[in-house]
Amino acid sequence: MSSYTISKRNSGVIELSITTQSNAYIRLQDMGDNIYCAITTFVDPSLRGKGIGRKLYKALIEFVRDTKVKFSATCPFIVKLAESDKTITDIYLKSN
């Protein structure tokens, strides 16, 4: 399992980061009704190409399952991974 931390930003926005990589995160917007939207993913240029984005994605799935919520995404990176992930049909709300 991944290890992640949550930090609050402004109203309704949290950042999910991998504890060992504080300069890589997914920003989530609280949409209400137990739904979060992954709005952006950031990986520091020095860490790119090392699979950190996929680790963040796995941490996102773990967070969603741990907190018993659902998620959608507008971040193209997360959309691409989520749309091809057959294991998350119960928690991923595909955009129309």
Buried (B, 14 or more C-beta within 10 A) or exposed (E): EBEBBEEEEEEEBBBBBBEEBEEBBBBBBBBEEEBBBBBBBBBEEEBEEEEBBEBBBBBBBBBBEEEEBBBBBEBEBBBEBBEEEEEBEEBBBEEE
